[in-house]
């Protein structure tokens, strides 16, 4: 099942870092039936899309965007297309390692993050216009 689905609703998601949970704006994306968050973050090379397990908050894969790719994301629609294209890298990693192995690693990182930081806070919808 080679499938990528992106929820167009912006949400605040929680990512696990060495010092605990950090809140970021992003989207929820399902790749091969596994839920991830995708968050754009600045990097030394410009910007990168950080794909993290939605359950554990742990980074799974990053995809670096060159300046042209980043500047091309000037509408929500173009941004979601870029996310879908970048998700192909994540899908290839899932295919390489196997879905079962990826799910096992996610479960282990979820247990470890709960042990270190406590339960992950709830996701929140982002409402730009009320």
C-alpha positions as CSV (number, residue, x, y, z in Angstrom):
1,X,0.0,0.0,0.0
2,X,2.0,3.0,-1.3
3,X,-0.2,5.8,0.1
4,X,0.3,9.3,1.4
5,X,-2.5,11.3,3.0
6,X,-2.1,14.8,4.4
7,X,-4.6,16.4,6.7
8,X,-4.9,20.0,5.4
9,X,-5.8,21.3,8.9
10,X,-2.9,22.9,10.7
11,X,-2.2,21.6,14.2
12,X,0.2,22.2,17.0
13,X,2.2,19.0,17.5
14,X,4.7,18.0,20.1
15,X,8.2,16.9,19.2
16,X,10.6,15.2,21.6
17,X,13.9,16.8,22.2
18,X,16.6,16.0,24.7
19,X,15.1,18.5,27.1
20,X,11.5,17.5,26.8
21,X,8.4,18.2,24.7
22,X,8.4,21.2,22.3
23,X,5.3,22.6,20.6
24,X,5.4,23.3,16.8
25,X,2.9,24.2,14.1
26,X,2.6,21.5,11.4
27,X,0.4,19.0,9.7
28,X,-0.5,15.3,10.3
29,X,0.5,13.0,7.4
30,X,-0.1,9.3,7.1
31,X,2.5,7.4,5.1
32,X,2.0,3.7,4.5
33,X,-0.6,3.7,7.3
34,X,1.7,5.2,9.9
35,X,0.9,8.7,11.3
36,X,3.6,11.3,11.3
37,X,3.8,15.0,11.9
38,X,5.6,17.2,9.4
39,X,7.0,20.5,10.6
40,X,9.2,22.9,8.7
41,X,12.2,24.1,10.7
42,X,15.1,26.4,9.8
43,X,18.4,24.6,9.3
44,X,22.0,25.6,8.4
45,X,21.2,24.7,4.8
46,X,17.9,26.7,4.6
47,X,14.9,24.7,5.8
48,X,14.1,21.1,6.5
49,X,10.9,19.2,6.8
50,X,11.0,17.2,10.0
51,X,8.9,14.0,9.9
52,X,8.3,12.7,13.4
53,X,6.2,9.9,14.7
54,X,2.9,11.2,15.8
55,X,2.7,8.7,18.7
56,X,6.2,9.2,20.1
57,X,7.2,12.7,19.0
58,X,10.5,11.3,17.9
59,X,12.2,12.4,14.6
60,X,12.0,9.8,12.0
61,X,13.4,11.5,8.9
62,X,14.3,15.0,7.7
63,X,14.1,16.3,4.2
64,X,16.2,19.4,3.3
65,X,14.5,21.9,1.1
66,X,16.6,24.1,-1.1
67,X,15.8,27.8,-1.2
68,X,13.8,27.5,-4.4
69,X,11.6,24.7,-3.0
70,X,11.1,26.7,0.2
71,X,10.2,29.9,-1.6
72,X,7.8,28.0,-3.9
73,X,5.7,27.1,-0.9
74,X,3.9,30.5,-1.0
75,X,0.4,29.0,-0.8
76,X,-1.1,26.3,1.4
77,X,-1.8,24.1,-1.7
78,X,1.9,24.3,-2.9
79,X,3.1,23.6,0.6
80,X,1.0,20.5,0.8
81,X,2.3,19.3,-2.6
82,X,5.8,19.8,-1.3
83,X,5.0,17.8,1.8
84,X,3.7,15.0,-0.3
85,X,6.7,15.0,-2.6
86,X,9.1,15.0,0.4
87,X,7.1,12.2,2.1
88,X,8.3,9.9,-0.7
89,X,11.7,9.9,1.1
90,X,9.9,8.7,4.3
91,X,8.0,6.1,2.3
92,X,11.2,4.8,0.8
93,X,12.7,4.5,4.4
94,X,9.6,2.6,5.6
95,X,9.9,0.2,2.6
96,X,13.7,-0.2,3.3
97,X,13.4,-1.1,7.0
98,X,9.9,-2.7,6.8
99,X,6.7,-1.4,8.4
100,X,6.9,-3.8,11.4
101,X,10.4,-2.6,12.3
102,X,9.4,1.0,12.0
103,X,6.4,0.5,14.2
104,X,8.5,-1.4,16.8
105,X,11.0,1.5,16.9
106,X,8.1,4.0,17.3
107,X,6.6,2.0,20.2
108,X,10.0,1.8,21.9
109,X,10.7,5.6,21.5
110,X,7.1,6.3,22.7
111,X,7.8,4.3,25.9
112,X,11.2,6.0,26.4
113,X,9.8,9.5,25.9
114,X,7.0,8.9,28.3
115,X,9.5,7.6,30.8
116,X,11.8,10.7,30.4
117,X,9.2,13.5,29.9
118,X,5.8,12.2,30.9
119,X,2.8,11.8,28.7
120,X,2.8,13.8,25.5
121,X,0.5,16.9,25.6
122,X,-2.6,16.9,23.4
123,X,-2.6,18.2,19.8
124,X,-4.4,21.4,19.1
125,X,-6.1,22.6,16.0
126,X,-4.8,25.9,14.7
127,X,-7.5,28.4,14.0
128,X,-6.2,31.3,11.9
129,X,-9.6,33.1,11.6
130,X,-12.2,32.9,14.3
